Amino acid sequence: MSKLSLTLAAIVAITAFSAVGCGNGQDRSAKTSSTAAMVSVDVTKAKQDLDQVARGLRNVRDASDSADLAKLYGDLKEPTGNLQGSLSEVQSTSERAVSAGTTQNDEWRMQANAFTDPQLRNASGKRQNDLRTAVDALAASNATLKTTGDAYMAQLGQSLKALDLDLTQQGLQVIKPSINRLIDDEAKLRDALTAVAEKGKAINGVINP
């Protein structure tokens, strides 16, 4: 076979392959689905760390006059660091899921708009819009989590610093109002985490109904 014939054959093969698709849509869908699924896993870890922080806060609040303050401080400081890391991981994973979902949605819209069959175009467009709505909801919940989490961690960090500077019974009394606020605000952070997990699951609900 001549070089020209081989070239023409290759062009025909590539054109035919492009016409039927190369599975990129499935690849993008799988990436979005797997990343969104990881959001719930990371949220579970963050909630476990939050449980440890909440326990440490209650122990500080309820400390007796003879309590080992150094131990109370250490028992709160370690899970605080863990919570900071796990919250960052939730936010990072959520951002990746939003990015993957946005890329999939944009490609889906572009391809669906090119369909000449109006029923197919409309039906596919509705599914694409459902994905866009789910992705936007995760982005919004993740933004709320960041605001809530940043405020909580800032307050927690200041309380720990104050306790470290004055690790005495008098110092403990000084920070107790802050500790009480953190205990009260735990529910807000937990709710924000739950919302992110639910929105991640909703994306998978669209992709894999």
C-alpha positions as CSV (number, residue, x, y, z in Angstrom):
1,M,0.0,0.0,0.0
2,S,1.3,3.4,-1.0
3,K,2.1,6.1,1.6
4,L,-0.8,8.2,0.2
5,S,-3.2,5.3,0.6
6,L,-2.0,4.7,4.2
7,T,-2.5,8.4,5.0
8,L,-6.0,8.4,3.5
9,A,-6.9,5.3,5.5
10,A,-5.7,6.9,8.7
11,I,-7.8,10.0,8.1
12,V,-10.9,7.8,7.4
13,A,-10.3,5.9,10.6
14,I,-9.8,9.0,12.7
15,T,-13.0,10.6,11.3
16,A,-15.0,7.5,12.0
17,F,-13.7,7.2,15.5
18,S,-14.6,10.9,16.2
19,A,-18.1,10.4,14.8
20,V,-18.9,7.7,17.4
21,G,-17.1,9.4,20.3
22,C,-14.1,8.2,22.1
23,G,-15.5,7.7,25.6
24,N,-14.5,11.1,26.9
25,G,-18.0,11.7,28.2
26,Q,-17.8,8.5,30.3
27,D,-14.4,9.4,31.5
28,R,-15.5,12.8,32.7
29,S,-18.6,11.4,34.3
30,A,-16.5,8.8,36.2
31,K,-14.1,11.5,37.4
32,T,-16.9,13.7,38.6
33,S,-18.6,10.8,40.3
34,S,-15.5,9.5,42.1
35,T,-14.5,12.9,43.3
36,A,-18.0,13.7,44.5
37,A,-18.1,10.4,46.4
38,M,-14.9,11.3,48.2
39,V,-16.6,14.4,49.7
40,S,-18.7,12.3,52.0
41,V,-15.6,10.3,53.1
42,D,-13.7,13.4,54.0
43,V,-16.8,14.9,55.8
44,T,-17.0,11.8,57.9
45,K,-13.3,12.2,59.0
46,A,-13.9,15.9,59.7
47,K,-16.9,15.1,61.9
48,Q,-14.9,12.6,63.8
49,D,-12.2,15.3,64.5
50,L,-15.0,17.7,65.5
51,D,-16.2,15.1,68.0
52,Q,-12.8,15.1,69.6
53,V,-12.6,18.9,69.7
54,A,-16.1,19.1,71.2
55,R,-15.0,16.6,73.9
56,G,-11.9,18.6,74.7
57,L,-13.9,21.8,74.9
58,R,-16.4,20.3,77.3
59,N,-13.6,18.9,79.4
60,V,-12.1,22.4,79.7
61,R,-15.4,23.9,80.5
62,D,-16.1,21.4,83.2
63,A,-12.6,21.3,84.7
64,S,-12.4,21.0,88.4
65,D,-10.1,23.1,90.6
66,S,-7.7,20.2,90.8
67,A,-7.8,19.4,87.1
68,D,-4.5,18.7,85.2
69,L,-4.6,21.8,83.0
70,A,-1.6,20.7,80.9
71,K,-3.4,17.5,80.0
72,L,-6.6,19.4,79.2
73,Y,-4.7,21.7,76.9
74,G,-2.9,18.9,75.1
75,D,-6.2,16.9,74.7
76,L,-7.7,19.9,73.0
77,K,-4.7,21.1,71.0
78,E,-4.1,17.8,69.1
79,P,-7.6,17.3,67.7
80,T,-7.7,21.0,66.9
81,G,-4.8,20.5,64.5
82,N,-6.5,17.4,63.1
83,L,-9.8,19.3,62.5
84,Q,-8.0,22.1,60.7
85,G,-6.5,19.6,58.3
86,S,-9.7,17.6,57.7
87,L,-11.7,20.8,57.1
88,S,-9.2,21.8,54.5
89,E,-9.4,18.4,52.9
90,V,-13.2,18.6,52.7
91,Q,-13.0,22.0,51.0
92,S,-10.3,20.9,48.6
93,T,-12.1,17.7,47.6
94,S,-15.3,19.7,47.2
95,E,-13.5,22.2,45.0
96,R,-12.2,19.3,42.8
97,A,-15.7,17.9,42.5
98,V,-17.1,21.2,41.5
99,S,-14.3,21.7,38.9
100,A,-14.8,18.2,37.5
101,G,-18.6,18.7,37.4
102,T,-18.3,22.1,35.7
103,T,-16.0,20.6,33.0
104,Q,-18.4,17.8,32.4
105,N,-21.3,20.1,32.4
106,D,-19.7,22.5,29.9
107,E,-18.8,19.7,27.5
108,W,-22.2,18.1,27.9
109,R,-24.0,21.3,27.0
110,M,-21.8,21.9,24.0
111,Q,-22.3,18.4,22.7
112,A,-26.1,18.3,23.4
113,N,-26.6,21.6,21.7
114,A,-25.2,20.1,18.5
115,F,-27.9,17.3,18.4
116,T,-30.2,17.7,15.5
117,D,-32.9,15.6,17.1
118,P,-34.9,18.1,19.1
119,Q,-36.3,15.5,21.6
120,L,-32.8,14.1,22.2
121,R,-31.4,17.6,22.5
122,N,-34.1,18.7,25.0
123,A,-33.9,15.5,27.1
124,S,-30.1,15.7,27.2
125,G,-30.3,19.4,28.0
126,K,-32.5,18.7,31.0
127,R,-30.1,16.2,32.4
128,Q,-27.2,18.6,31.8
129,N,-29.1,21.3,33.7
130,D,-29.7,19.0,36.6
131,L,-26.0,18.4,36.8
132,R,-25.3,22.1,36.7
133,T,-27.8,22.8,39.5
134,A,-26.2,20.0,41.7
135,V,-22.7,21.3,41.0
136,D,-23.7,24.9,41.9
137,A,-25.3,23.7,45.1
138,L,-22.1,22.0,46.2
139,A,-20.1,25.1,45.4
140,A,-22.5,27.2,47.5
141,S,-22.4,24.8,50.4
142,N,-18.6,24.6,50.3
143,A,-18.5,28.4,50.4
144,T,-20.7,28.3,53.5
145,L,-18.5,25.7,55.1
146,K,-15.4,27.8,54.5
147,T,-17.0,30.8,56.1
148,T,-18.3,28.8,59.1
149,G,-15.1,26.7,59.4
150,D,-12.8,29.7,59.2
151,A,-14.7,31.6,61.9
152,Y,-14.8,28.5,64.2
153,M,-11.1,27.6,63.8
154,A,-10.1,31.3,64.4
155,Q,-12.0,31.3,67.7
156,L,-10.7,28.0,68.7
157,G,-7.1,29.0,67.9
158,Q,-7.4,32.2,69.9
159,S,-8.8,30.2,72.9
160,L,-6.0,27.7,72.8
161,K,-3.5,30.5,72.6
162,A,-5.0,32.3,75.5
163,L,-4.9,29.1,77.6
164,D,-1.3,28.5,76.6
165,L,-0.4,32.0,77.7
166,D,-2.1,31.6,81.1
167,L,-2.3,27.9,82.0
168,T,-3.8,28.5,85.4
169,Q,-7.2,28.2,87.0
170,Q,-7.6,32.0,86.6
171,G,-6.6,31.8,82.9
172,L,-9.2,29.0,82.5
173,Q,-11.9,31.2,83.9
174,V,-10.9,33.9,81.4
175,I,-11.4,31.7,78.3
176,K,-14.6,29.9,79.5
177,P,-17.0,32.4,77.7
178,S,-15.1,31.7,74.5
179,I,-15.2,28.0,75.2
180,N,-19.0,28.1,75.7
181,R,-19.4,30.0,72.4
182,L,-17.4,27.3,70.6
183,I,-19.5,24.6,72.2
184,D,-22.7,26.4,71.0
185,D,-21.3,27.0,67.5
186,E,-20.3,23.3,67.0
187,A,-23.8,22.6,65.6
188,K,-23.4,25.2,62.9
189,L,-20.1,23.7,61.7
190,R,-21.6,20.2,61.9
191,D,-24.6,21.3,59.8
192,A,-22.3,23.0,57.3
193,L,-20.3,19.7,56.9
194,T,-23.6,17.7,56.5
195,A,-24.8,20.1,53.8
196,V,-21.6,19.6,51.8
197,A,-21.8,15.8,52.1
198,E,-25.4,15.9,50.9
199,K,-24.6,18.1,47.9
200,G,-21.8,15.7,47.0
201,K,-24.2,12.8,47.1
202,A,-26.7,14.8,45.0
203,I,-24.1,15.1,42.2
204,N,-23.8,11.4,42.1
205,G,-27.6,11.1,42.2
206,V,-27.7,13.0,38.9
207,I,-24.8,11.1,37.3
208,N,-26.0,7.7,38.5
209,P,-29.8,8.0,39.1
